[in-house]
Amino acid sequence: MPLAQPCAGGAVTSIRKKVILIITLIVAAISASSMCVGMYFSQLHMVETIEGDMSVVGRIAVKLFATDLRLLKTEADMVAAAALAAALSDAAGGADGQQLPAVLKEQAQRRGYLSLSILDGAGVSAYYGESGLTDSFIEGPYVRRAVIGERVVTTTDFDAEGRLVVRVCVPMGSRVLVAALPGDFLSGVISEFRIWDSGNIFILDGSGAVIAGKDAGLVAERRNFAEVGAGQDAGQNAGREARDMSAFFSGVIEGDAGVGIYEYLGISRVCAYTPVGGSDGWMLCADAPIEESPLSRINYALAISAAVFLALGVIAAFLAGKVIAEPFRRMNEQNIHLAELKEIAEEASQAKSQFLSNMSHEIRTPMNAIIGMTAIAKASGDPEKKEYCLDKIGDASTHLLGVINDILDMSKIEANKFELSFAEFSFEKMLRRAVDVVNFRIGEKRQNFMLHVDSGIPDTLVGDDQRLSQVITNLLSNAVKFTPEDGVIGLRVRLRDRQAGACLIQVEVTDTGIGISDEQMSRLFTSFEQADSGISRKFGGTGLGLAICRQIVEMMGGRIWAESEPGKGSTFAFTIRAECPAAAEPAAEPPSAQPAPDRPGGQAGGGPSGEAAPEDAADDFSAFRVLLAEDVEINREIVLALMEPTSLAIDCAENGAEAVRMFSAAPERYDMVFMDVQMPEMDGYEATRRIRALGAPRAKTVPIVAMTANVFREDIEKCLEAGMDDHVGKPLDLGELMSKLRMYLRPLPDRPAVSTAGR
C-alpha cells in the first residue's frame, strides 16, 4: 500500500497538470479566437470608419475656415465702403482732398493690414503702406474679377520686400480695393485644429502649393505636394513614394471633395480634402497617420487582452472585454463630440452670416440714402428739393450713427471692456432727455403717450445717467416702431424699495403693438438676433439694442424682462439699483407731456421738454470770443455755420501748435477754447497741457472743451487728465453745443459786443 501512495500523488499531480493544461488550452483558445474575431471585425470596417471620421473633421474645418474667409471679405467690403465715401468727399472738395489717405491709414492700422491700395483703370490711384503691386498683378485675373463685382482672396504670394502676403480684392464702385495681410494670417485661422496626436490641417492652392498650415517651413517655401515626385528615380522606394504622393495630391487639387490614403516617409496617412467655399480654388486637407486612429489601436488592445486571458482566466476575459470595448466607446464619444462641434459650428456660422447680412443692410441703406440724396441735391436747382434732400441726409446720418454706436457697444461687451461711469445726476432731467428723443416720432405716428412717474423717486441719484437714458430710449423707440398709428405707448416709473441709501427703481414701457410669441421671446435679449428675422426686413434694426440694454441693466444691479401676447402689445420692464445721496429729495414733478389734440384723456408727443425751454433763438454770445482748434476745414465750416446765429466771435487754428501760439499771443482775448484731439504737428492733449503751463493767469482758468470723435469713456477721461474741462462728441449735436456755451459763457449785462474783425 505504501508503494501506491506515490502513484496516487502522481495521479493527482497529473490530473492537476491536465486540468491546468485544459484550462490553459481553453483560455488560450478563447483568447486566440477572441483576438482573431476582434481583429477581423475591426479590420473589416476600420478604413471606412477612419475615412468617415476624417471626412467629418474636414467638413467642419472647411465650414469654419470658409466663414472666416467671408468675414475677411466682408471686412474688406466695409473698408471699401468707407474708402468710397472718402473718395466721393475728396472729389467734392471736402477736407482739401485728404480724407481718402486718412481713411486708408486709419482702416489699415485698425484692422492690421500691411497695406491698402485702390486701383483704377490707370493703375494704383491711392494706397497706404507699401503697395508692392506689380504690373502683372494689377493686370492679372484677380483684379479683373474684382472689377466685374467678385470678391477675391488671392493665393498667397510675395510682396516687393519678399514677405508672404494674402491679398483681398473687392469692388469699390468703378475701382478695386486691394488689402494686404501678413502671409501667416491663413495659418493662424487653422492653427488651433488638432487631429489625433500628430495630425494636421493645411490649405493647398489651385497648383497644389501649401499656403497655410501648422508647419511654417512648408508655408514659407510653398511646398508643392503635387510636384514633390518630379525627377525621382523610378527604382528607388523613396522615388516611388514621392511619385505616388504627387499623383494623390494632383487628384486632390482637381476640385472635388473626397478622402484617400497615401504613404509618406513609410507611414500610411489618411487625408480628407474639401474645397474651400468662396476661395480661389483652394482645398482644405485634414491629414493624419492611420496608426494614430483609435480604431488602429484596437489591435494593440486585443493583443493585451489575449495576454490577460492567458494569465487570469475567466475573470481576465471579463476585464479584456472591457478593454476591447473601451476604444469603441472612445470612438463613439469622439463621433458624438464631432457631431456636436459640427452643429455648433453651423449655428455659429448661420448666426454670424445673418448678423453680417443685417449689418451690411443697416449700413448700406443709410449710406445709399446719403450718397443718393447728395447727388440729387447737387443736380437740383429747386431750393425746396435741396431742403428735402438735406432732411433725408440728416435722418440717414442719424440712423447710421445709431448703428455704429450699437456695433461699438456690442464689441466692447464682447471684449469685456464695457464699463459704466457713475456720478450724481437729476433723474427728472434724464427722463426728460429720453422722452424728448422719441417725442417727435410719437407725434408723427399720432400715437397716445401715457406717462406716470412715482413721486417718491429722489430727484438726485448716483449712477450712469447716459446709459440709463440709452435703455429707456431704446425701449421707447422699439415701442413706437412696432406700434401702429393711433396706438398707445406708456412709460411708468416707480420706486420699488428704498433703504440704506439705495433705491430699487422699476421702469415699464408698454405698447399696443404687434406683440411677441413665446418662441420669439426666448431670443429677445440674445446678441446678434432679433425676435424674428422678418422683423429686420420690415422694421429695420441691428438686433443688438436689447442685448446691450440687458448688459447695462445687469451692470446696474437689476434685471430686464418682457411680457407679451401676439397682436395685443408688449410690456418691457427692468429694474436698477442706484445710490441716493443723503440730501436727495423726491422729484418735484414728473416730466410733463402735452395732451394730444382731439384725444380726450390721452397724451401725445409734439411731451419737447428738455432741461429748459429752447433758447436757440434767444442766445446771443456777441460779447464773447472763442478759439477753435480744428485741422479739418469742413469741420471748421460746420462749427462756424452752427454758431453764426449766436453772433459768437470765433478764431480758428488749424493744429495744436497754432492754437498754442494764438492763445499765448493774447490770453485775455479768448473766453473759451474748443480743442480737437487728433491734429497734425501737435495734438489736442499736448496743446492743452502747454496752454495750462503758460504763465498767464487766464491760461489756468479758460474753459477748454474737447471737440472730438473719440467718445469712449476712456477717451473722455484722457481729455480731462490733459487739463480739459469738458467734452462734446462728433458728429456735433447743436443742443449739446449750445448747452456747453451756456454753461461756460454766462453773459454779463454790461459786457460790450466783441469785434468780429479777423473772424
C-alpha positions in Angstrom: 0.0 0.0 0.0 2.7 2.5 0.8 4.0 1.9 -2.7 0.7 3.0 -4.2 0.7 6.5 -2.5 3.3 8.0 -4.8 1.2 6.8 -7.8 -1.8 8.5 -6.2 0.1 11.6 -5.6 1.5 11.4 -9.1 -2.0 10.9 -10.5 -3.3 14.0 -8.6 -0.4 15.9 -9.9 -1.0 14.6 -13.4 -4.7 15.4 -13.1 -3.8 18.9 -11.7 -1.5 19.3 -14.6 -4.1 18.2 -17.1 -6.7 20.5 -15.5 -4.3 23.3 -15.7 -3.4 22.3 -19.2 -7.0 22.0 -20.3 -7.9 25.3 -18.6 -4.9 26.9 -20.2 -5.8 25.5 -23.6 -9.4 26.7 -23.2 -8.3 30.1 -22.1 -5.7 30.1 -25.0 -8.4 29.1 -27.4 -10.8 31.8 -26.1 -8.0 34.3 -26.3 -6.9 33.3 -29.7 -10.5 33.2 -31.1 -11.5 36.4 -29.4 -8.4 38.2 -30.8 -8.9 36.8 -34.2 -12.6 37.7 -34.3 -12.0 41.1 -32.9 -9.2 41.8 -35.4 -11.4 40.6 -38.3 -14.3 42.9 -37.4 -12.1 45.8 -36.6 -10.2 45.5 -39.9 -13.5 44.9 -41.8 -14.6 48.5 -41.4 -11.6 50.2 -40.0 -10.5 52.0 -43.1 -14.1 53.1 -44.0 -14.7 54.3 -40.4 -11.4 56.2 -40.3 -12.1 57.8 -43.6 -15.6 58.8 -42.5 -14.2 60.4 -39.3 -11.6 62.4 -41.2 -14.3 63.5 -43.7 -16.4 64.8 -40.8 -13.4 66.7 -39.4 -12.6 68.1 -42.8 -16.2 69.4 -43.4 -16.3 71.0 -40.0 -12.9 72.7 -40.5 -13.7 73.9 -44.0 -17.0 75.5 -42.8 -15.2 77.4 -40.1 -12.4 78.4 -42.5 -14.9 79.5 -45.2 -16.7 81.5 -42.6 -13.5 83.3 -41.7 -12.9 84.0 -45.4 -16.4 85.5 -45.7 -15.7 87.7 -42.7 -12.4 88.7 -44.2 -14.2 89.7 -47.5 -17.0 91.5 -45.5 -14.4 93.4 -43.6 -12.8 94.5 -46.8 -16.2 95.5 -48.1 -16.7 97.7 -45.1 -13.2 99.3 -45.7 -14.2 99.8 -49.4 -17.4 101.5 -48.4 -15.5 103.8 -46.1 -12.9 104.5 -48.8 -15.5 105.1 -51.4 -17.3 107.6 -49.2 -14.0 109.4 -48.5 -13.1 109.4 -52.2 -16.5 110.9 -53.0 -15.9 113.5 -50.3 -12.5 114.3 -51.7 -14.0 114.6 -55.2 -16.5 117.1 -53.8 -13.6 119.2 -52.5 -14.0 118.2 -48.8 -11.0 118.2 -46.4 -8.6 119.5 -49.1 -8.8 116.1 -50.8 -7.0 114.4 -47.9 -9.9 112.4 -46.5 -9.2 109.2 -48.5 -5.5 108.8 -47.4 -6.6 109.4 -43.8 -9.3 106.7 -44.1 -6.9 104.2 -45.7 -4.4 104.8 -42.9 -7.0 104.5 -40.2 -8.6 101.4 -41.6 -5.2 99.7 -42.2 -3.9 100.4 -38.7 -7.2 99.3 -37.1 -7.6 96.1 -39.0 -3.9 95.1 -39.1 -3.5 95.4 -42.9 0.1 95.7 -44.3 -1.2 97.9 -47.0 -4.4 99.2 -48.7 -4.4 100.1 -52.4 -7.0 101.5 -54.7 -6.8 100.6 -58.4 -8.5 102.3 -61.3 -8.1 102.0 -65.0 -4.7 103.7 -64.8 -3.2 101.6 -62.0 -2.7 102.5 -58.3 -4.6 105.7 -57.6 -4.1 105.7 -53.8 -2.5 103.5 -51.2 -1.3 103.2 -47.6 1.7 101.3 -46.7 4.0 99.6 -49.2 1.7 98.8 -52.1 4.0 96.2 -53.7 1.6 95.6 -56.6 3.4 94.6 -59.8 2.0 95.3 -63.2 1.3 91.6 -63.7 -0.9 91.6 -60.6 -2.7 94.8 -61.5 -3.4 93.4 -64.9 -3.9 89.9 -63.7 -7.1 87.8 -63.3 -7.7 88.7 -59.6 -8.1 92.4 -60.3 -10.2 91.7 -63.5 -12.5 89.5 -61.4 -12.9 92.2 -58.8 -13.7 94.8 -61.5 -16.7 92.8 -62.6 -18.0 92.5 -59.0 -16.4 89.4 -57.5 -14.7 89.5 -54.1 -11.4 87.5 -54.3 -8.9 86.3 -51.7 -5.8 85.8 -53.7 -3.3 82.9 -53.5 -0.5 83.7 -51.1 2.5 85.3 -52.9 5.4 87.5 -52.1 5.4 91.3 -51.9 8.2 93.6 -53.1 10.1 93.1 -49.8 9.9 89.3 -50.0 7.3 88.9 -47.4 4.5 86.4 -47.8 1.2 88.2 -48.1 -2.5 87.5 -48.6 -4.4 90.0 -50.7 -8.1 90.6 -50.7 -9.6 92.2 -53.8 -13.1 93.7 -53.6 -15.0 96.0 -55.9 -15.3 99.7 -55.0 -17.6 101.2 -57.5 -15.6 101.5 -60.7 -12.4 100.9 -58.7 -10.9 97.9 -56.9 -9.7 97.9 -53.3 -6.7 95.6 -52.6 -6.0 94.8 -48.9 -2.7 93.0 -47.9 -2.4 90.9 -44.8 0.6 89.0 -43.4 1.1 85.6 -45.1 0.8 83.8 -41.8 -2.8 85.1 -41.4 -4.3 82.0 -43.0 -2.2 79.7 -40.9 -3.4 81.5 -37.8 -7.0 80.7 -38.8 -6.4 76.9 -38.8 -3.6 76.7 -36.3 -5.8 75.6 -33.4 -7.1 72.5 -35.2 -5.6 69.2 -34.0 -6.3 65.7 -35.3 -5.3 62.7 -33.1 -1.6 63.0 -31.9 0.3 64.5 -34.9 -2.4 65.1 -37.5 -2.6 68.5 -39.2 -4.9 70.7 -41.3 -3.4 72.6 -44.2 -4.6 74.6 -47.2 -3.4 74.0 -50.8 -3.9 76.5 -53.6 -5.0 75.5 -57.1 -1.5 74.4 -58.1 -1.0 72.2 -55.1 1.3 74.5 -53.1 0.9 74.8 -49.3 -0.3 78.3 -48.4 -1.4 77.8 -44.8 -0.7 75.2 -42.1 1.0 74.4 -38.8 4.4 73.8 -40.4 5.8 77.3 -41.1 8.6 75.8 -43.2 6.2 74.3 -45.7 4.3 77.6 -46.0 7.5 79.7 -46.3 8.8 77.6 -49.2 5.4 77.0 -50.7 6.0 73.3 -50.8 4.0 71.8 -53.7 2.9 68.3 -52.9 1.6 67.8 -56.4 5.1 68.2 -57.8 7.2 66.6 -55.0 7.9 63.4 -57.0 9.2 65.2 -60.1 12.6 63.8 -61.2 12.7 60.9 -58.7 14.4 57.7 -59.8 11.8 55.1 -60.6 13.9 52.3 -59.0 14.1 53.8 -55.5 11.5 53.3 -52.8 11.6 57.0 -51.9 11.1 57.9 -55.5 8.1 55.6 -55.9 6.6 57.0 -52.6 7.1 60.6 -53.8 5.5 59.9 -57.2 2.6 58.2 -55.5 2.1 61.2 -53.2 2.3 63.6 -56.2 -0.3 61.6 -58.0 -2.5 61.6 -54.9 -2.3 65.4 -54.4 -2.7 66.0 -58.2 -6.1 64.4 -57.8 -6.8 66.4 -54.7 -6.5 69.8 -56.4 -8.9 68.8 -59.2 -11.7 70.4 -57.1 -13.9 67.6 -55.8 -14.2 66.6 -52.1 -13.0 63.2 -51.1 -10.8 61.1 -48.8 -7.9 58.8 -49.5 -4.7 57.1 -48.2 -1.1 57.7 -49.3 2.4 56.9 -48.0 4.8 59.5 -46.6 8.1 58.5 -45.0 7.0 54.9 -44.8 3.8 55.8 -42.8 0.3 55.3 -44.1 -1.7 58.6 -43.8 -5.4 59.3 -44.4 -6.3 62.6 -45.9 -9.8 64.2 -46.2 -9.9 67.0 -48.7 -12.7 69.5 -49.3 -12.9 72.7 -51.5 -12.9 75.9 -49.5 -16.1 77.8 -50.4 -15.5 81.4 -51.6 -11.8 80.8 -52.3 -9.8 80.9 -55.4 -9.8 77.1 -55.9 -8.2 76.3 -52.5 -8.5 72.9 -51.0 -8.6 72.2 -47.2 -6.8 68.9 -46.3 -7.3 67.1 -42.9 -4.3 64.7 -42.7 -3.1 62.2 -40.0 -1.3 58.8 -39.7 -3.7 55.9 -39.7 -1.9 54.3 -36.9 -3.0 57.1 -34.6 -6.6 56.4 -35.1 -8.5 55.0 -32.1 -9.6 52.1 -34.3 -6.0 51.3 -35.3 -5.1 50.9 -31.6 -7.7 48.2 -31.2 -5.2 45.7 -32.4 -2.8 46.6 -29.6 -5.7 46.3 -27.1 -6.6 42.9 -28.5 -3.1 41.6 -28.0 -3.0 42.9 -24.4 -6.4 41.3 -23.8 -5.2 37.9 -25.0 -2.3 38.0 -22.6 -4.6 38.9 -19.8 -6.9 36.0 -20.7 -3.9 33.6 -20.5 -2.9 34.9 -17.1 -6.2 35.4 -15.3 -8.6 33.1 -17.0 -12.4 33.8 -17.0 -12.0 36.9 -14.8 -9.4 38.3 -17.1 -11.8 37.6 -20.1 -14.3 40.0 -18.5 -11.7 42.6 -18.0 -10.3 42.1 -21.5 -13.8 42.6 -22.8 -13.9 45.9 -21.1 -10.5 46.8 -22.6 -11.8 45.8 -26.1 -14.9 47.8 -25.7 -13.1 50.9 -24.4 -11.7 52.0 -27.8 -15.1 51.7 -29.4 -16.6 53.7 -26.5 -14.0 56.5 -27.0 -14.6 56.4 -30.8 -18.3 56.8 -30.2 -17.8 59.6 -27.8 -15.5 61.3 -30.3 -18.1 60.9 -33.0 -20.8 62.4 -30.8 -18.4 65.3 -29.9 -17.6 65.9 -33.5 -21.3 66.0 -34.4 -21.8 68.5 -31.6 -19.0 70.6 -32.8 -20.4 70.4 -36.3 -23.8 71.6 -35.1 -22.3 74.4 -33.0 -20.1 75.5 -36.0 -23.1 75.5 -38.3 -25.2 77.5 -35.8 -22.4 80.0 -35.2 -21.8 80.3 -39.0 -25.5 80.9 -39.6 -25.8 83.4 -36.8 -22.7 85.3 -38.0 -23.8 85.2 -41.6 -27.3 86.5 -40.6 -25.7 89.2 -38.4 -23.3 90.3 -41.1 -26.1 90.4 -43.6 -28.2 92.6 -41.2 -25.2 94.8 -40.6 -24.5 95.2 -44.3 -28.1 96.1 -44.9 -28.3 98.5 -42.0 -25.1 100.3 -43.0 -25.6 100.3 -46.8 -29.2 101.5 -46.6 -28.4 104.9 -44.9 -25.2 105.1 -47.0 -27.2 104.7 -50.1 -29.6 107.4 -48.9 -26.7 109.8 -48.1 -24.9 109.3 -51.4 -28.1 109.3 -53.5 -29.7 112.4 -51.8 -26.3 114.2 -52.1 -26.3 113.6 -55.8 -29.9 114.6 -56.2 -29.3 117.8 -54.2 -26.3 118.7 -56.3 -28.2 118.2 -59.5 -31.3 120.1 -58.5 -31.8 123.8 -58.6 -35.0 123.8 -56.6 -34.4 125.1 -53.0 -37.3 123.1 -51.6 -36.0 119.9 -53.2 -32.5 120.6 -51.8 -34.0 121.2 -48.4 -35.9 117.9 -48.7 -32.6 116.1 -49.6 -30.8 117.6 -46.7 -33.5 116.5 -44.3 -33.2 112.9 -45.7 -29.4 113.0 -45.4 -29.7 114.1 -41.8 -32.2 111.3 -41.0 -29.9 108.7 -42.7 -26.8 110.1 -40.9 -28.5 109.8 -37.5 -29.6 106.3 -38.3 -26.1 105.3 -39.4 -24.6 106.8 -36.3 -27.0 104.7 -34.2 -26.0 101.5 -36.0 -22.3 102.3 -35.5 -22.9 103.1 -31.8 -24.7 99.7 -31.3 -21.8 97.9 -33.0 -19.2 99.7 -30.9 -21.1 99.0 -27.7 -21.5 95.3 -28.6 -17.8 95.0 -29.5 -16.9 96.4 -26.1 -19.3 94.0 -24.4 -17.8 91.0 -26.3 -14.3 92.2 -25.3 -15.4 92.6 -21.6 -14.5 96.3 -21.8 -18.0 97.7 -21.4 -18.0 99.9 -18.3 -20.3 102.4 -16.6 -19.4 105.9 -15.4 -21.1 106.7 -12.1 -21.9 110.3 -11.0 -24.7 112.3 -9.4 -27.5 113.1 -11.8 -31.0 114.5 -11.9 -33.4 111.6 -12.5 -36.1 114.0 -13.8 -33.8 115.6 -16.4 -32.5 112.2 -17.5 -36.1 111.1 -18.1 -36.9 114.3 -20.0 -34.0 113.7 -22.4 -35.1 110.1 -23.0 -38.7 111.1 -23.7 -37.5 114.0 -26.0 -35.6 111.7 -28.2 -38.7 109.7 -29.3 -41.2 112.5 -28.8 -41.3 113.6 -32.5 -41.7 110.0 -33.7 -44.8 109.6 -31.4 -46.2 112.8 -32.9 -45.5 111.6 -36.5 -47.5 108.4 -35.9 -50.2 110.2 -34.0 -49.8 107.8 -31.0 -51.1 108.4 -27.5 -48.3 108.7 -24.9 -49.1 108.0 -21.2 -46.6 108.9 -18.6 -46.5 108.2 -14.9 -43.6 108.8 -12.5 -43.7 107.8 -8.9 -43.4 111.0 -6.8 -41.3 109.1 -4.2 -38.3 108.8 -6.5 -35.5 111.1 -5.4 -34.5 113.8 -7.9 -30.8 113.2 -7.4 -29.3 109.7 -7.8 -25.9 108.3 -8.3 -25.4 106.2 -11.5 -24.7 106.4 -15.2 -27.4 108.6 -16.4 -26.4 108.4 -20.1 -26.6 104.6 -20.2 -29.8 104.6 -18.2 -31.3 107.0 -20.7 -30.0 104.8 -23.5 -32.0 101.8 -22.1 -35.2 103.8 -21.7 -34.8 105.4 -25.2 -34.2 102.0 -26.8 -37.4 100.5 -25.2 -39.5 103.6 -26.1 -38.1 103.6 -29.7 -39.0 99.9 -30.1 -42.5 100.5 -28.7 -43.1 103.4 -31.2 -41.6 101.3 -34.1 -43.8 98.2 -33.5 -47.0 100.1 -32.6 -49.3 101.2 -35.4 -50.7 104.7 -35.8 -53.2 105.8 -33.2 -51.8 103.2 -30.8 -50.9 103.8 -27.1 -47.4 104.0 -25.7 -47.0 104.0 -21.9 -44.0 104.8 -19.6 -44.3 104.1 -15.9 -41.6 104.6 -13.4 -42.0 103.6 -9.8 -39.9 103.2 -6.6 -39.9 99.6 -5.6 -37.8 99.9 -2.4 -35.5 102.4 -0.6 -33.3 101.5 2.2 -29.7 102.1 3.4 -29.1 104.9 1.0 -30.1 102.9 -2.1 -33.2 102.8 -4.3 -34.7 100.0 -6.3 -36.4 101.6 -9.3 -38.6 99.8 -11.8 -39.3 101.2 -15.3 -42.0 99.8 -17.6 -42.7 100.5 -21.2 -46.0 99.3 -22.6 -47.5 99.4 -26.1 -50.4 98.2 -28.1 -48.2 97.0 -31.0 -47.7 93.7 -32.8 -46.7 91.6 -29.8 -44.2 88.8 -29.4 -44.7 85.0 -29.3 -43.3 82.7 -26.6 -40.8 81.2 -29.1 -39.6 84.7 -30.2 -39.4 85.8 -26.6 -36.6 83.3 -25.9 -34.3 85.1 -28.3 -35.2 88.7 -27.4 -32.1 89.6 -25.4 -29.6 87.5 -27.3 -26.7 89.1 -29.1 -26.9 89.3 -32.9 -30.5 88.1 -33.0 -34.0 89.6 -33.3 -37.3 88.0 -32.3 -37.9 87.2 -35.9 -35.6 87.6 -38.9 -38.5 89.1 -40.8 -38.6 92.0 -38.4 -35.3 93.3 -39.6 -36.6 93.3 -43.2 -39.9 95.1 -42.3 -38.9 97.4 -39.5 -35.1 97.6 -39.7 -32.7 97.3 -36.8 -29.4 95.7 -35.9 -30.7 93.1 -33.4 -28.2 94.4 -30.8 -30.3 97.0 -28.9 -31.9 94.7 -26.3 -28.7 92.7 -25.8 -26.9 96.0 -24.9 -29.9 97.0 -22.7 -29.6 93.7 -20.8 -25.9 94.3 -20.2 -26.4 97.8 -18.9 -29.3 96.8 -16.6 -27.4 93.9 -15.1 -24.3 96.1 -14.5 -26.7 98.4 -12.6 -27.7 95.6 -10.3 -31.0 94.9 -11.9 -32.7 92.7 -14.5 -34.8 93.1 -17.6 -37.7 91.1 -18.9 -40.7 91.2 -21.3 -44.3 90.2 -21.3 -46.3 90.0 -24.5 -49.0 88.3 -26.5 -49.1 88.4 -30.3 -51.5 91.1 -31.5 -52.1 92.5 -28.1 -49.0 94.5 -27.4 -46.0 94.1 -25.1 -44.6 95.3 -21.8 -40.8 95.7 -21.4 -39.7 96.2 -17.8 -36.4 96.5 -16.0 -35.1 97.3 -12.5 -31.9 99.1 -11.4 -30.3 99.9 -8.1 -29.0 103.4 -7.6 -27.5 105.2 -4.7 -29.5 108.0 -3.1 -27.4 110.9 -1.7 -28.3 111.7 1.9 -29.8 115.1 0.9 -31.7 113.8 -2.1 -35.4 114.7 -2.1 -38.2 113.3 -4.3 -38.6 114.9 -7.7 -40.9 117.9 -7.6 -42.9 116.8 -10.6 -42.5 114.2 -13.4 -41.6 115.2 -17.0 -44.7 116.8 -18.5 -46.4 115.8 -21.7 -48.8 117.8 -23.8 -52.3 116.5 -24.4 -52.9 115.2 -27.9 -55.4 117.3 -30.0 -58.9 115.8 -30.2 -57.8 112.9 -27.9 -59.6 113.1 -24.6 -57.6 111.6 -21.7 -54.6 110.9 -23.9 -51.1 112.4 -24.2 -49.0 112.5 -27.3 -45.7 113.8 -28.5 -45.3 117.1 -30.3 -44.1 115.7 -24.2 -40.1 118.9 -26.3 -39.3 119.1 -22.6 -35.6 119.1 -22.0 -33.7 120.8 -19.2 -35.1 124.1 -20.2 -37.2 125.7 -22.9 -35.4 126.0 -26.3 -33.2 129.1 -26.2 -31.5 128.9 -29.6 -33.3 131.9 -31.0 -32.6 134.0 -27.9 -28.9 133.0 -27.4 -26.6 136.0 -28.0 -22.9 135.4 -27.5 -21.8 138.5 -29.3 -19.8 139.6 -26.2 -17.6 136.5 -26.3 -14.7 135.1 -28.5 -13.6 131.5 -28.6 -10.6 129.8 -30.1 -11.5 126.8 -32.3 -8.5 124.3 -32.8 -9.6 122.0 -35.7 -7.4 120.7 -38.6 -10.3 119.6 -40.9 -11.7 122.5 -42.9 -15.2 121.1 -43.3 -15.4 120.7 -39.5 -14.4 124.3 -39.0 -17.0 125.4 -41.5 -19.7 123.3 -39.7 -18.9 125.0 -36.3 -18.8 128.5 -37.9 -22.2 127.9 -39.6 -23.8 126.5 -36.5 -22.6 129.4 -34.4 -23.4 132.1 -36.8 -26.9 132.8 -35.4 -25.4 133.3 -31.9 -23.0 136.2 -33.1 -20.2 134.3 -31.3 -16.7 135.5 -32.4 -14.5 132.6 -33.5 -10.8 132.4 -34.3 -9.6 129.3 -36.0 -6.3 127.4 -35.6 -5.5 124.5 -37.9 -3.4 122.5 -35.5 -2.4 122.3 -31.8 0.8 124.2 -32.3 -1.0 127.2 -33.9 -3.6 127.2 -31.2 -0.9 127.5 -28.5 0.7 130.3 -30.4 -2.5 132.2 -30.9 -3.5 131.8 -27.2 0.0 132.7 -26.0 -0.1 135.9 -28.0 -3.4 137.1 -26.4 -4.6 135.1 -23.5 -7.2 137.6 -22.4 -8.7 137.6 -26.0 -10.4 134.2 -25.5 -13.3 133.3 -23.3 -13.3 129.6 -24.2 -11.3 127.0 -26.3 -12.8 124.2 -28.4 -10.0 121.7 -28.9 -9.9 118.8 -31.4 -7.8 115.9 -30.2 -6.3 114.3 -33.4 -4.4 117.1 -35.2 -1.1 117.2 -37.2 2.0 118.9 -35.8 0.6 118.9 -32.2 -2.4 117.0 -30.9 -5.1 118.5 -28.6 -3.8 116.8 -25.5 -0.3 118.3 -25.8 -1.8 121.7 -26.8 -4.0 121.7 -23.7 -1.0 120.9 -21.5 1.1 123.7 -23.0 -1.7 126.2 -22.6 -2.2 125.3 -19.0 1.5 125.6 -18.4 1.7 129.2 -19.6 2.4 131.9 -17.1 -0.6 134.0 -17.8 -3.4 133.7 -15.2 -6.0 133.3 -17.9 -4.3 130.1 -19.1 -5.2 128.3 -15.8 -8.9 129.2 -15.9 -10.0 129.5 -19.5 -12.6 126.7 -20.2 -11.1 124.2 -22.7 -13.7 121.8 -24.1 -12.7 118.7 -26.2 -14.5 118.5 -29.6 -13.6 115.1 -31.0 -15.0 111.9 -32.4 -13.2 109.9 -29.7 -16.3 109.4 -27.5 -15.5 106.3 -25.3 -15.3 106.8 -21.6 -11.5 106.3 -21.6 -11.2 109.0 -24.3 -13.2 111.5 -22.2 -11.0 110.7 -19.1 -7.9 111.2 -21.2 -9.1 114.6 -22.2 -9.8 115.6 -18.6 -6.4 114.2 -17.5 -4.7 116.5 -20.1 -6.4 119.5 -18.4 -9.6 120.0 -20.4 -12.8 120.9 -18.6 -15.4 119.1 -20.7 -16.1 117.1 -23.8 -18.5 117.2 -26.8 -18.6 114.4 -29.3 -18.7 114.3 -33.1 -20.9 114.3 -35.0 -21.8 117.6 -33.3 -25.2 117.9 -31.7 -26.4 121.5 -31.7 -28.3 121.2 -28.5 -25.2 119.8 -26.7 -23.0 122.5 -28.2 -25.4 125.3 -27.1 -25.6 123.7 -23.6 -21.7 124.0 -23.3 -21.8 127.6 -24.4 -24.5 128.5 -21.9 -22.5 126.6 -19.2 -19.2 128.3 -19.7 -20.1 131.7 -21.3 -22.5 133.3 -18.9 -23.5 136.7 -20.4 -22.8 139.9 -18.4 -25.4 142.7 -18.9 -22.9 145.4 -19.3 -20.4 143.5 -21.4 -19.9 145.1 -24.9 -20.0 143.0 -28.1 -16.7 141.6 -29.3 -15.4 142.9 -32.6 -15.8 140.4 -35.4 -12.6 141.6 -37.1 -10.4 138.7 -38.1 -13.2 136.1 -37.7 
